[in-house]
Amino acid sequence: MSARAHTVAFQGIEARPVEVQCALTHGLPGFSIVGLPDKAVSEARDRVRSALSALAIALPSKKITVNLSPADMPKEGSHFDLPIALALLAALEIVPADAAETALAMGELSLDGALVPVHGALPAAMTAAAENRALVCPAACGAEAAWVGAAQVIAAPGLAEVLRHFTGQAPLTPAEPGETLDAAPGRDLRDVKGQERAKRAMEIAAAGRHHLLFVGAPGAGKSMLAARIPGIQPPLTPAEALETSMIHSLCGMLGEGGISRTRPFRAPHHTASMAAIVGGGRGAKPGEISLAHNGVLFMDEFPEFNRTVLETLRQPIETGEVMVARANAHVKYPCRFMLVAAANPCRCGHLADAARACSKAPKCGEDYMGRISGPLLDRFDLRLEVPPVALSDRDLPAAGDASATVAARVEAARAVQAARFDGQDRAHQNADAEGRLLEEIATPDAEGKALIGRAAARFGLSARGYHRVLRVARTIADLDGSREVRRPHVAEALSYRLAEAAGP
C-alpha cells in the first residue's frame, strides 16, 4: 500500500514543492524517513506516531518508508510532520488518497495531535496557488497564508480536525486574511529643535530611497533623527507588503497573521556578525539587510562595525539582492533597502571642538573615519555634518514641519516615481536609475550641466558619484514639483555630496 501527499522545502524565500511518498511493505516493522532529512525531519516519525496514538490509530506491524522527493534536495524543519502524517493516513486508507494528493500540507505535530505554528506559511501559500492546490496548515498560520488569496487555506487546530475534514465528517471553513497591523504612532520631526538641514536631507533620502550618512559629535541628535525616518516614509504598496512579509514569514516575525503596511526599520548593534547582517548560519537564513527590504537599515556607530561586515554591504547596495553562498546552500534574498548610517568624527567624538579635542587631532579623525573604505563611502548619496544644538535653541518653540506633512510630500514624490518607472524591472525609485534611463530622467538644464561638470573636475567625482548626484537632483526636482532638473536642484545635491564632514 502506498500514498502521496505534498509539502514544500524552503530555499531562501522560495518554497520548492516536495512530494511525500509513503509505502507500507512486508518486512521487519520500522518507520524510516529518507530524502536528505535533517534532524528535525527525522524526529517526525516519533511525533507522528504519538499523534496517531492520541487519535487511537495504531500503526500496522509493517515496514513504513517515507520518501521526500526530490531526494537530492535538503529537507529542514518541523513543518514536514503534517504531510508525513497525511500520507501515512492515506496509505492506511483512513483518508481518501485523492484528497491527500490535492492538498499541500505543512505543520508541526505535538505529541497529543495538536498542530503547532511553523514559519513560512506565506511562501508556502504562494507555491500552493502555483500548484493549484489547497494549503492545509496550523490554525495560527491560517490568517497569514490566506493573504495570498489565490489558494484556499484550510487552517486546523489539530490532526483530528484535519482527519475529519478530509473524510467529510466536519469540513473546515477556509481561513480569512488577518487584519493588517496598524503602525504605532511614531516620533515626530516637529519635536526636533534645530537641525533643519538634516531634516531636509532625511526628506530627500526618504523620497528617492537614497543612502544617508550622518557625522557629528556625541549627543548632536543623529540617532534621534534616524528614529524619525519611519514617520516620514509612505506605507508599503500591496506588492511590497507581500514581498517583505514573505521574508519576515520565514523568520517567524508575522504576529497574529497580520501583514503590516509599515516599512521595516532595522537597527542592528555594531557587534553584529556577518551572518546576522548579510545572512547565513544554519539554513542560510536572511540577514538584517534582507529583513530591511523595502525599508530602512540604520547602522549607528558605523565605523565600529567589523570592517569585513561593512565591505559586504557594497554589492547588495548596488544590486538590491544578496547571494548567501554556503557549502550546502546557495540562496538569493532581495535586499532593496535605504541605508542610514551615523558616525562620530573620531573615537572621542569631539574632533571639531578645539577645547575638548585630544592631542591626536586631526589624525585621530582620519584614522577613525578611515575605517569606512572609499568605495563604501562613495555609495552614500547624501553626507552631512550634524552639529550640536545650542542650549539656547532648546528653549525655542517647535519649528519646522510635522512628520505627517513631510510624509505627504514624500508620498507625492514617490507617486511621481511610481508612474515614471512603471513597467521597469529593476528601477523602482530614483536611487535605482542607471545608464540610459538615468540620462533620460535626470539630465539637467544647461546651467545645471555646467555646474556639475565644474564640480566633478574640481572635486574629482567618480563616475558613480556623478550619477548619484544626478539621482539626488532628480529627487529634489520631484519634491519641488519640477519636470526638469535645474541648476538649484543640482546645487543642492552637490552640497550633500561634497560635505566637508565626510569628504568625497
Secondary structure, DSSP 8 states (H G I E B T S, - for coil): -EEEEEEEEEETTEEEEEEEEEEEESSS-EEEEESSB-HHHHTHHHHHHHHHHHTT----SSEEEEEEESTTS-B-SGGGHHHHHHHHHHHTTSS-HHHHHTEEE--EE-TTSBEE--S-HHHHHHHHHHTT-EEEEEHHHHHHHGGG-SS-EEEESBHHHHHHHHTTSS------------------GGG--S-HHHHHHHHHHHHHT--EEEE--TTSSHHHHHTTSGGGS----HHHHHHHHHHHHHTT--GGG----S--EE---TT--HHHHHEETTTTEE-HHHHTTTSEEEESSGGGS-HHHHHTTHHHHHHSEEEEEETTEEEEEE---EEEEEE-SSSSS-TT-TTT--TTTTHHHHHHHTTS-HHHHTT-SEEEE-----GGGGGS---S--HHHHHHHHHHHHHHHHHHTTT-SS-SSGGG--HHHHHHHH-B-HHHHHHHHHHHHHHT--HHHHHHHHHHHHHHHHHTT-SSB-HHHHHHHHHHHT-TTT--
